[in-house]
Amino acid sequence: MKRTGFDERRDQQIAGDYLGSHLACNFCGAMTDKETLTNYGARCGRCFQGYLLQGQPVRRLTPDERRAVVARVREALGRMAGGISVGHAAGVAARLRTLQGSGMRLTDSQKWVLKCCEGKTA
């Protein structure tokens, strides 16, 4: 059967449509749709599954481990707050109160610093 020009144009159109929505995986080179590459960090599904299997399994912390982490964080924060002089803490608290008095909303971090400084000067 002889192919006509129409058949060739149709085949080229089909190939163009396919290739227009696909790109090569950055890891194995397999043609993959753009959405999959976007979702999987430029990997095809197979390469992404391989990437996931290389990682360490996630282990949930036990309540005792969580309490230990919280205790370490509190200790570190206490050391940080303890290293500030009373005069410096009073100055920081005054500046934050001035900002707050001018109508500016303090961020959660600024509120925390204010609370720590006021605790230090009390």
Protein Blocks (a to p, Z undefined) as FASTA:
>chain_A
ZZdfklmmmmmmmmmmmmmmgccdfklopacdfklmmmnoopafklmmmmmmmpccdddd
dfklmmmmmmmmmmmmmmmmmmpcfklmmmmmmmmmmmmmnopacdfklmmmmmmmmmmm
ZZ
